[in-house]
Amino acid sequence: MTDKILFWLDGDVIQFCLAYYLQKNYPGGLFAITDITDKPKKFFKEQKFVKFVKNWFYHDHIKTTKNADLKYLENFQKKYDIDLLELANHDRILNKYNEYYNFSEEEINSILEHECKFFEMVLDNVNPNYFITGETALQPNHLFSEICKRKGIKVLMLNHANWKTFCYISEARHKIDSFIKLSNDEHQSCNFEYLQNILEESKVSKYHAEFSDKIKNSKLALVNAIIRFLLGSNTNIKTHYTYFGRTKFKVLYKGIQDLIKKKQRERFIESNLLKNLQSSKPFVYMPLHQEPERSLLIAAPKFSDQIRTIKEVVKNLPPNYELYVKEHPTQGPSRGWREISFYEEIIKIKNVKLFHPNFDSRILLKNCKLLISVGGTSSFEATFFDKPSIIFADLGYAIIPSIKKLNSYEELNEGIRDSLKTIVNPNHVYNYIKTLEENSFDFDIMKMSANYHNWFYMNGNTVNVIIENNRMKKFLLDNKTEFENLSSEFIKKINLLKN
């Protein structure tokens, strides 16, 4: 029987390019759900590159009608054991992060009802063997992935390994399939100096910085994107709930307002956030997450309030300890920094020191006694500096014994006490790296993302663009080797699951 493979397609064209090369080498029926804006929709509707048996467009099926069927939603939650309210409350479109539109409870329930019924209809229609997706960064994609898991459909998620340019394919984000025990191998030359040298060459932040440098770096592209937006049609505001309230005036006004706010916030940061160590007291280090971001909203929704987490940590510190908090360096370039009131509230908390985003995190890692992060790579990096850490998100590197995962704030007191006594074994760190590399393959996803942002999306300034066939054809040919290798990795994974 021919396999049926269902793809989630969106503005990240990597999955579409993967489907193009996969169909050449794997005999299966391909299906897709496409979550895209109106202008590129024409391409995905008419394209002949990938022969999808059926391609559904997500926003064609989502409405905001009144009188949602609450009984259906209640039964859905029980059937799949999924908390829809929690997902909605932590969705960046449906919650406080949306500065253009305030959704009513009725509207949110209606969106969820239409979404769940649509997803069930697709799965009943296709009954796929496999679901292929990128990392599930937004609520609809994440929800669909979770439904697939509950129904026993194999999820093949392309994961950035957060290590060099490696990726791996797994059922869950940032967790290697079937990796349940860390090797006890010992390596004579393995020490923390050796590990730090490896980290410097391999850490993911270096590749994130390169990605940030390559997109939104052209003022001409930005001006062209603004002109196209102002002169072009604005149909998404009616057809996509994700664009509700985004009138041309509001978008332009907010863009100017954000530039002004960013400058004001930068001045506050320069004047008030610390740029050097000022105390000899022992301290716990807590780097902030970029916000809004999946690592908080989807990976650890119960711990998404970072100020509350800071306060809970401080309450449970041993006597004479301080908490050092550092702003995320990409919060400004990506999100325009946070409200000044956010920083002021942290600064006022007793025994807390707030550090400048450009302060060298290695100094904090070398001098702290413990690192606490909701779910960032910094907890992994702390092990290279002989430092234990605590996380709240369910991440693969928690298999390293010096990384403790907590499930509630109530566990902090005992968790901090135990972690401060924990000794980090460099062999554990090295063995995790070894396993990570053995289960990964080389695919520079950050470079590929920068390439398609520049090629299709006007230097990353807008995703609502007309995609032309000749440009897609050139992109597929220019990146043939990378996508052929990627498709072969997916075929390997499918064959491994079959055996």
KOLGUTI-764880 format. One record per residue: residue in one letter; x, y, z of N, C-alpha, C, CB in turn. Coordinates in steps of 0.1 Angstrom, whole numbers, plus 5000, padded with zeros to 4 digits. Glycine has a CB too. Example, Ala and Ser with C-alpha at 12.3 -4.5 7.8 and 13.67 -1.06 7.14 Angstrom:
BEGIN
A513249435078512349555078513249675078511349555090;S512849785071513749895071512950005079514149945057;
This chain:
BEGIN
M500849885000500050005000500950135000499050005012;T500550224992501350344991501150435003500950424978;D502250485009502150575020501450705016503550605026;K500750765026500150895024500850995034498650895027;I501451095028502251185036501551325036503751195031;L501351385047500651515049501651615053499451505059;F501751725046502751835049501951955055503451875036;W502652025064502152155068503052255061502252175084;L502452335052503152445044502752575050502852425029;D503752665050503552805054504552895047503552825069;G504753015053505753105047507153045047505753235055;D507452945055508752885055508752785043509052805068;V509352815032509252735020510052615020509652825007;I510752585031511652465032510752345030512352465045;Q509652335036508752215036508252195021507552225045;F507952305014507452295000508652234992506952424995;C509852294993510952244986511352094989512252334988;L511152065002511351925006510351834999511251905021;A509051874998508051794991508451774977506651864993;Y508951884970509351874956510351764954509852004951;Y511351754962512451654960512051524966513751704966;L511251514976510751394981509951314971509951414994;Q509051384964508251314955508951244943507251404948;K510251284941511051234930511651094934512151324926;N511751074948512450954953511650864962513751004960;Y510450904965509650824974508250804968509650884988;P507750684967506450654961505350674971506450514955;G504850794972503750814982502850924977504350854996;G501650924982500651024979500951144988499250974980;L501051264983501351384991500151464992502551464984;F499851515004498751605008499351725015497651525016;A498551835016499051945024497952035030499952035014;I498352095041497552205047498452325045497152175062;T497952425039498752545037498252665045498852575022;D499052725053498752835061499552955055499052815077;I498853035047499553135039498653255037500053075025;T499253375035498553495032497953495018499353615035;D497153595015496453595002497253604989495453705002;K498353684990499053704977499853574973500053814979;P500553514982501253384978500253274976502353354988;K499053284980498053174979497853134964496753214985;K497953224955497753194941498753104936497753324933;F500053124941501053024936500852884942502453074941;F500552874955500352744961499052674955500252754976;K498152754950496852694944497152644930495752804944;E497952714923498152684908499452614905498052804901;Q500352604914501752554911501652404906502552554924;K502652374898502752234892504052164897502652244877;F504752224906506052164910505752044918506852274918;V504852054928504551934936503151884933504651974952;K503051754931501751704927501051654940501951584917;F500451754947499651714959498351654954499351844968;V497951544961496651484958495551584962496451354966;K495751654973494851754978495551854987493651694986;N495251984985495952084993494852174999496952174985;W494652175012493652255019494352385023493052185031;F493552495022494152625027493452655041493852735017;Y494252665051493852675065492852785067495052695074;H493152905062492253025065490953015057492953145061;D490752935047489552915040488452845050489652835028;H488952785060488052705069487852755083488652565070;I488552875085488452935099487553055099489852965104;K486553055107485553165108485453215122484153125102;T484953335123484753395137483253425138485553525139;T482453315137480953325139480653325154480253215132;K479353365157478953365171478353225174477853475173;N478153205187477553085192478352955188476153065186;A479552955193480452835191479852715198481852865196;D480052595193479552475199480552435210479552355188;L480152485222481052455234481052315238480552545246;K479952245235479952095238480952025229478452045236;Y480952065217481951995208483352025213481852055193;L483652145217485052175222485352095234485152325224;E484352085243484552005255484851865252483352015265;N484151805243484351665239485651645232483251615230;F486051745224487351745217488451735226487451865207;Q488451825237489451825247489651695254489251935257;K488551625257488551495264489051395254487151455269;K488651395242489051295232490551295230488251325219;Y491151415229492551415225493451455237492751525214;D492851485249493551525261494451645258494451415266;I493851745252494551875248493751995254494551885232;D494452075261493852195267493852305257494752235280;L492652325251492552425241492552565246491152405233;L492052585258492052715264493552765267491252715277;E494352675272495752705274496452745261496452595281;L496152665251496752695238496352835233496352595227;A495052865234494552995230495053115238492952995230;N495153095251495653195260497153225258495453155275;H497853135252499253155249499553165234500053045256;D498553195226498753215212499053365210497553165204;R500153395203500553535201499553615193501853545195;I498653555186497653625178496353655187497253555166;L496053555195494853565203494953625217494253425205;N496253655221496453705235496953845235497353615242;K497653885245498054025248499054075238498654035262;Y499753985231500854025222500254095209501753915218;N498954065206498354125194497954265197497154045190;E498654365191498454505193497454565184499754585193;Y496854485175495954535165494454495167496354485151;Y494254385174492854345176492754265189492454255164;N491654295196491354225208490154125206490954325220;F490553995206489553895203488653875215490253765199;S487353855213486353825223486453675226484953875219;E485853635237485853495241485053415230485153475255;E483953475225483153415215483953385202481853505212;E484653495198485453475186486553365188486153615183;I487253365199488253265202487653125201488953285215;N486553105208485852975208485452935194484652975217;S485053035186484653005172485752965164483953125166;I486953035165488152995158488552855162489253095161;L488552825174488952695179488052585174489052685194;E486752615174485752515169486052485154484352565171;H486052585146486352575131487652505129486252705124;E488652535136489952485135489952335138490952555144;C489352295149489352155153488552065143488752135167;K487452125139486552045129487252035116485252115127;F487952135112488752135099489852025100489352275096;F490652025111491651935113491151785113492451965126;E490051765120489451635121489051585107488351625131;M488451685099487951645086489151605077487251775080;V490251685078491451655069491951515073492551755071;L492151485086492651355090491751245086492951365105;D490451265088489551155084489551135069488051195088;N489751245061489851235047491051165041489751375041;V492251195048493451145043493951015050494551255045;N493751015063494250905071495750885068493450775068;P496550985070497950975066498750885075498551115067;N499850835069500850755076501850845083501650655067;Y502150955077503151055082502751195081504551025075;F503151275091502951425090504251485090501951475102;I504651565080505851635079505651785082506551605065;T506551835091506351975095507752035099505351995106;G507852165098508952225105508652235120509252365099;E509552305127509252325142507952395143510452395149;T507052345152505752395153505752525162504752295160;A505952635155506152765163504852835166506952855154;L503752805159502552875162501452775166502052955150;Q500352825172499352745178498652645168498252825183;P498252685156497552595147498352475143497052665134;N499652505139500552395135500852305147501852455130;H501052355159501352285171500152195174501652375183;L498952245174497752175177497552055168496452265177;F497752085155497551975145498551865147497652035131;S499751905151500851805154500451715166502151875156;E499851785176499451705188498351615185499051805199;I497351655177496251565173496851445165495251645164;C497751465156498351355149499051255158499451405139;K499751305169500351215178499251125185501151295189;R498151195190497151125197496451015188496051215202;K496451035175495850945166496850835161495251015154;G498050845166499050745162499750765148498450605161;I499550885143500250925130501650975133499451045123;K502550915126504050945129504351095124504950855121;V504751175134505151315131506651315128504851405143;L506951375117508351395113508651545113508651325098;M509251585124509451735125510951765123509051775139;L511251855114512551895111513051995122512651965097;N513951945130514452015142515852075139514551925154;H516052205143517352255144517952195156517352415144;A519152135155519752065166520352165177520851975162;N520352295174520952395183522452365185520252405196;W523052315174524452275175524952275161524652135182;K525952365159526552385145525452405135527452255141;T525552345123524552355113523752225112525152395099;F523652155123523052025123521452035125523651935134;C520851935119519351915121519051775124518551965109;Y517951745129517451605130515951595129517951535144;I515451475126514051455124513451385136513751385111;S512451435142511951365154510451395156512751415167;E509851325165508351345167508151475175507851225175;A509051515184508851635192509951735190508751595207;R509651855193510651965191511751955201509952105192;H512951955196514151955204514351835213514252085213;K513851715209514051595216514251485205512751555224;I515451415207515751305198514951185201517251275199;D514351125191513451005193514250895200512850955180;S513650825209514150705216515550725223514350595205;F515850855226517050885234516650895248517751015228;I516750785256516250775269517350755280515250675271;K518550725275519650705285520950755279519850555288;L521750835287522950885283524050785285523251015291;S525050785276526150695277527050725289526950695264;N527650625295528550645306530050645302528350545317;D530250655289531650645284532450765290531650655268;E533750735293534650835298535750865288535350785311;H536150985287537051035277538251105284536351125267;Q539451055283540551105291540851255288541851025287;S540751295276541051435273539951535275541551445258;C538751485280537551565282537651645295536351485281;N537751775294537651865305536851995301539051905311;F536552085311535752195307536352295298535252265320;E537652305298538352395289538152345275539852405292;Y538352215273538152145260536652165255538451995261;L535752155264534352165261533952315257533452125273;Q534552405264534352545261534852585247534952635271;N535952525243536552545229535552485219537952485228;I534952375222534052315212532752405211533652175217;L532352455223531152535223531352665215530752565238;E532452725216532752845209532552835194534152895213;E532952715189532852685175531452645170533852585171;S530652595180529452515176528152575181529552375181;K528252675190526952725197526052795187527352815208;V524752775189523752815180523652965179522352755184;S523953035190523853185190524653245178524253235203;K525753185175526553235164525853235151527953155163;Y525053125149524353115136523053205136523952965134;H522553225148521353315149521853455146520753305163;A523053495150523553625148523753645133524853645155;E524353545126524553545112523253565104525253425107;F522153495109520853505103520353645104519853405109;S520453705116519953835119520653945110520153875134;D521953915108522754005099522354005085524253975101;K521753895080521453875066520053925062521653735062;I519153935072517753975068517454115074516753875073;K516554185068516154315072517354415074515354315085;N518354395065519554475066519654575054520854395066;S518554575046518554665034517454775036518354585021;K517854895037516855005038515955015025517555135041;L516654995014515954995001514854895001516954974989;A515154775005514154665005512954695015514754525010;L513354765026512254805035511354905029512954855048;V511955005023511155115016510255055006512155225010;N510854964998510054904987508854824993510954804978;A509154755004508054675011506954765016508654585022;I507354875021506354975027505555035015507055095034;I506155065004505455124992504455024987506455164981;R504954894986504054784981502854764990504754654979;F503054775003502054755012500954875011502554755027;L501454995010500555105010499755114997501355235012;L500455074986499755084973498954964969500755114963;G499254854975498654724972497354694979499654614974;S496754584976495454544982495754494996494754434974;N494754495005494854455019493754365022494854585028;T493654255015492554155016492654065029492454065004;N493854055034494053965045493254005057495553955049;I493054135058492354195070490854135071492254345069;K490354085059489054025059489053875059488254075047;T490053815053490153675051490853595062490653645038;H491753665069492653595079492453655093494153605074;Y491953575102491853635116493153685121491153525125;T494253625117495553665121495953815117496653575116;Y495153865108495354005103494254105107495554005088;F493354055115492254145119492854275125491354075129;G492254385122492654515128493954575121492954495142;R494554505112495754555106495454645094496754445102;T494854755096494554855086495954915082493554965090;K495954975070497255035065497655145074497055085051;F496655225079496955335088497555285101495655425091;K496855185107497355125120498755075119496455025125;V499054995108500354935106501455045104500354845093;L501155145096502055255094502355325107501655345083;Y501255365114501255435126502055365137499855465132;K501755235138502455145148503955135144501855015149;G504255125131505655115127506455235131505755095112;I505855355130506555475134506655485149505855605128;Q505555445155505555445170506555355176504155405175;D506755235170507655135174509155185173507555005167;L509355255162510755315160511055415172510855385147;I510055495175510255595186510455525199509055695186;K509555425202509655345214511055275215508555245215;K511455215204512755145204513855235209513055085191;K513955355203514955455207514955485221514855575198;Q513655515226513555545241513955435250512055575244;R513555315246513955195254515455175253513255075248;E516055195242517555175241518255275250518055205226;R517755395251518355495260518255455274517655635258;F517055395278516855345291517855235294515455305294;I517955135285518855025286520255065288518754925274;E520755165280522055215281522355275294522355305270;S521355345300521555415312521355335325520655535313;N520555225324520155165336520555015338518655175337;L520854945327521154805328522754795330520754725315;L523054695338524454685342525354635331524554595354;K526654685332527554645321528854575327527954765313;N528854555341529954485347529454435360531154585349;L530254335365529954265378530254365389530654135380;Q529354385399529554485409529554425423528554595408;S529354295424529154245438530054115439527754215441;S530454085451531153965454530253855459532353985464;K528953875461528053775466527853665456526653845469;P527553545460527253435451525953465444527153295458;F525853425431524553455424524153345415524853585416;V522853345412522153255403521953345390520853195408;Y522153285379522053355366520753315359523353335357;M519953405355518753385347518653465335517453405356;P519053415323518853495311517453495306519753435299;L516953615302515553625297515453565283515153775297;H514253525280513853475267513453595258512753365268;Q513753585245513053675236511553645237513553655221;E510853755235509353745237508653835228508953785252;P507553785221506953655222507753555215505553655217;E507753435220508553325214507953185218510053335218;R508153085209507652955212508152895225507952865200;S509452915228510052855239509252895252511452895241;L508553005252507653035264506252995261507753185267;L505653045250504253035248503752895246503853115237;I504552805239504052675236504852575244504252645221;A506152585245506952495252506752495267508452515249;A506452615273506252615288505252725291507652655295;P503952705287502952815289502752845303501752765283;K502852755313502652785327503752875333502552655335;F504852895325505952975330506253085320507152885332;S505253135313505453235303505653375309504353235293;D505153395321505353525328506753535334504253555339;Q507653605327509053595331509253675344509953655320;I508553785346508653865359508253775371507853995358;R507153705369506753615380507753505382505353545376;T508353455372509453355374510553415382509953295360;I510953535378512053605386511753615400512353745380;K510453655403510053675417510053545425508653745418;E509553435418509553305424510953255427508753205415;V511853275418513253235420513853305432514053255407;V513653435432514253515443513753475456513953665441;K512453445457511853395470512553265475510353365468;N513053185466513653055470515153055469513052955461;L515853165468517253165468517853145482517853305463;P518953075484519553065497519953205503520752975496;P520153215516520553345521521853395515520753325537;N521953525513523153595508523353575493524353545515;Y522353505486522453495472521753605465521853355467;E522153635453521553735444521153665431522453855441;L520153725424519753675411520253775400518253655410;Y521053725391521453815380520653785367522953795377;V519953875362519053865351519653935339517553915353;K519653875327520253945315519253955304521553875311;E519054065298518154085287518754005275518054235283;H517853955267518153875255518653965244516953785250;P519853935238520454035229519654055216521753985225;T518753955212517953975200516554035203517753835193;Q516254055215514954115218514754255211514754135234;G515854335210515754465204515654455189516954545207;P516654385182516554375168515254305163517754295163;S514754205170513554135166512254195171513653985171;R512254245183510954285189510954435194510654195200;G512054505191512054645195512154675210510754705191;W512754575217512954575232511654575239513754705236;R511654565252510454555260510054695266510554455272;E508854695271508354825277509354865288506954805283;I509554985290510455035300509954995314510655195300;S508654985316508054945329508454805332506554965328;F508654715322509054585324510454585331509154505311;Y511454655326512754665331512754735345513654745322;E511854835347511854905360511354805371510855025359;E510354725367509854635377510854535382508654555372;I511754485372512754395376513854455385513454335363;I514154585381515254655388514754675403515554785382;K513454695405512954725419512954595428511554775418;I513054475422512954355430514254335438512754235421;K514054315451515254305460516054185456514754295474;N517354195457518354095454518454055439518053975462;V517954145430518054115416518854225409516554115410;K519754185400520454285392520254255377522054265395;L519954355370519554345356520654385347518254425352;F521154295338522354325330521954355315523254195330;H522854435310522754485296522754365286523954585293;P521954375275521954255266523254225259520954295255;N524154325258525454305252526554255262525954425245;F526154245275527154205285527554055281526654215299;D528854025282529353895278528753785287530853895279;S527853705282527253595290528253495295526153525281;R529353485288530453395293530953425307531553385284;I530953555310531353605323530353555334531553765323;L529153575330528053525340528053375341526653575335;L528253305330528353155331529553115339528453095317;K530653175338531853135345531753165360533053205340;N530953275364530953315378529753275386531153465378;C528653235379527453195386527653065393526253195376;K526753035402526652905409525652815403526352925424;L524652875396523552795390522952885380522552755401;L522452815369521652885359520252835359522352875345;I519352935358517852895357517352955344517052945369;S516652875336516052925323514752845321517052905311;V513752915316512552845314512752735303511452945308;G513452765293513752665283514652705272512452615277;G515752775275516652825265517852735264517052965269;T518652765254519852685252520952725262520452715237;S520752835269521752875279521852765290521353005286;S520852685293520952585303521852475298519552525306;F521752445285522752345279524152405279522252315265;E524352525276525652595275526252605289525552735269;A525452615300525952625313526852495317524852635323;T526452385311527152255315528652265310526452135309;F528852345299530252355294531152435303530252425280;F530452505312531252595322531152535336530652735322;D530852405337530852335350529752395359532252355357;K528652435353527552485361526252405359527352635357;P525652365370524352305369523252395365523952235383;S522052345361521052435357519652375359521152475342;I518652465359517252425361516452475349516652485374;I515552395344514652435333513252395336515052375319;F512252455329510852425331510252355319510052545335;A510852375307510352325295510852175293510752405282;D510152095285510551955283511451955271509251865281;L512751955274513751955263514751845264514552095263;G515251805252516051685252517351685260516451655238;Y517951805261519251805269519051785284519951935266;A517851785288517551755303518051615306516051775306;I518451535297518951405299520351415306519051315286;I520951525305522251545312521951565326523051675306;P522551485335522151475349522251615357523051375356;S523151705352523251825360522151935356524651885357;I521351895346520151975342518951925348520051995327;K518251995357517051955364515852015359517151975380;K514851935354513651995350512551995361513051905338;L512052115363510952125373509652145367511252255382;N508552105374507252115368506352225374506551975370;S506852285385506052385392507052485399505052325401;Y506552595403507352695411507552635425506652825412;E506552555430506652495443507852405445505352405446;E508452355434509652275434510952345434509652175422;L510852485433512052565432512952555444511652705430;N512352565456513252565468514152445469512352575481;E513552325468514352205469515152185456513352085470;G514652235445515352215432516652305432514552265421;I516552425437517752515438518752455448517352655442;R518252415460519252355470519952235464518452315482;D519252145458519852025452520752055441518751925447;S520352145432521252185420522552245425520452275411;L522452335435523752395440524752295445523352495451;K524252175449525152065453525651975442524451985464;T525051995430525251905419526651935413524151925408;I527351825410528651835403528451795388529751735410;V528951885379528751855365529951765360528751995357;N529551655354530551565348530851605333530151415350;P532051645330532251685316532051565306533651735314;N532151445311531951325302530451315298532351195309;H529551355307528151355304527851455293527351395317;V528451575293528251675283528751625270528951805287;Y529951575270530551525258529751405252532051475260;N529251315260528451205255527151255249528251105266;Y526551355255525351415249525651475235524751525258;I526751545234527151605221527351495211528451685222;K528051385215528251275206526951215201529051165213;T526051185210524751135206523951225197523851095218;L524051355200523351455192523851455178523551595198;E525251455176525851455163525551325156527351475164;E525551215163525251085156523851075151525550965166;N522951145157521551145153521151265144520651135165;S522151335140521851455132522551445118522351585139;F522151545110522851555097523051705094521951485085;D523851735084524251875081523251935072525651885075;F522452025077521552105069521452245075520152045068;D522052345069522152475075520852545073523252555068;I519952525083518552575082518552725084517652505093;M519452785092519452925093519852995080520352965105;K520852945074521352995061520252985051522552925056;M519552865050518452845041517352945043517952705041;S517052965056515953065060516353205055515753065075;A517553245057517953375053517853385037519453405057;N518253275030518153275016516753295011518753145010;Y515753225017514453235011513753375016513553125015;H514153425027513653555031514153665022514153585046;N515353655017515953755008515353734994517453745008;W515153604990514753574976513253604974515153434973;F512453564983510953574981510353694989510353444986;Y510853725001510153805010510853945012510053745023;M511453995002511954135002512854155014510754235002;N513854075015514854085026514254065040515454225026;G513153985040512453945053511554055058513453915063;N511154145050510254255054508754225053510554385047;T508354135045506954095043506853955037506254205034;V505853885042505553755036504353755027505253645047;N503653865026502453875018502953925004501453975024;V503553834996504053874983503553774972505653874983;I503553814960503253724949504553634946502853804936;I504353504947505453414943505353374929505553294953;E506453404921506453374907507053234904507153484899;N506453164895506953034891508453024888506152974880;N508953124880510353124876511253144888510553234866;R510853224898511653244910511653124919511153364918;M510553054920510552924927511452824920509152874929;K511352814907512152714899513552744901511752724884;K514052864901515452904903515852864917515653054900;F515052894927515352864941515552714943514252914951;L514652634937514752484938515952434931513452424931;L516352494920517552444913518852494920517552504899;D518852614925520052674932520352594945519852814935;N519252534951519452464964519252314962518552524974;K519452264950519152124947519852024956519452094933;T521152044958521951954966521451944980523451994966;E521152064986520752065000519451995002520652215005;F518452024992517151964994517051814990516152044986;E517951774981518051634978518551554990518951604966;N519551614997520151555009519051555020521351625013;L518351655021517251665031516251565029516651805032;S515751545016514751445013515251305016514251464998;S516551285013517051145016517051115031518551135010;E517251225039517251205054515751165058517751325061;F514751225052513451195056513051055051512451295049;I513551015040513250875035513950775044513850855020;K515150805049515850725058515050705071517250775062;K514450825076513750825088512450735086513350965092;I511750755075510550675073510850525072509850715059;N511950495066512350345065512750295079513450335055;L513350375087513750335100512450315109514550445107;L511450395107510150385115509450255110509350505113;K509550225098508950105092509549975098508950105077;N510849985100511549865104511649855119512949865099;
